[in-house]
Amino acid sequence: MTLTGLAEEYLVRCRPAKELVHIRDAGHFCTFTQPDRFLAALLRYVRPLAATYCA
């Protein structure tokens, strides 16, 4: 766990393979507090990458 600002600075250096997705009202437990939004983010950002590498 880290501050959002530090995570954003780090991710800028890791592009294009990383993306920071803010899930509103979720905190560190977004898989439990906002499961629909978490799944939508996985489908939008991770699934295309997985399809590329697993094809």
C-alpha positions in Angstrom: 0.0 0.0 0.0 1.2 3.4 -0.9 0.1 6.9 -1.4 -1.8 7.5 -4.7 0.6 10.3 -5.8 3.7 8.0 -5.4 2.0 5.2 -7.3 1.1 7.6 -10.1 4.7 8.8 -10.3 6.0 5.2 -10.4 3.5 4.1 -13.1 4.5 7.0 -15.4 7.9 5.3 -15.7 6.4 1.8 -16.4 4.3 2.7 -19.4 2.9 1.3 -21.6 2.3 -1.9 -19.7 0.8 -0.4 -16.5 -2.2 1.7 -15.8 -3.5 3.1 -12.6 -7.3 2.7 -12.3 -9.1 4.6 -9.5 -12.2 2.9 -8.3 -14.2 5.4 -6.4 -15.3 4.5 -2.9 -13.4 1.3 -3.0 -10.2 1.8 -0.9 -7.7 -1.0 -0.7 -10.4 -3.7 -0.8 -12.0 -2.9 -4.1 -12.5 -6.5 -5.0 -14.9 -6.8 -2.1 -16.4 -3.3 -1.8 -16.9 -2.6 -5.5 -16.7 -6.0 -7.3 -18.6 -4.9 -10.4 -16.3 -1.9 -10.9 -13.3 -4.0 -10.2 -14.4 -6.6 -12.8 -15.1 -3.9 -15.4 -11.6 -2.5 -14.9 -10.1 -6.0 -15.3 -12.0 -6.6 -18.5 -11.1 -3.2 -19.9 -7.4 -3.1 -19.0 -6.2 -6.6 -18.3 -8.1 -8.8 -20.6 -6.7 -7.2 -23.8 -3.2 -7.7 -22.5 -3.8 -11.3 -21.5 -5.3 -12.0 -25.0 -2.1 -10.6 -26.6 0.3 -12.6 -24.4 -1.7 -15.8 -24.3 -2.7 -16.1 -27.9 
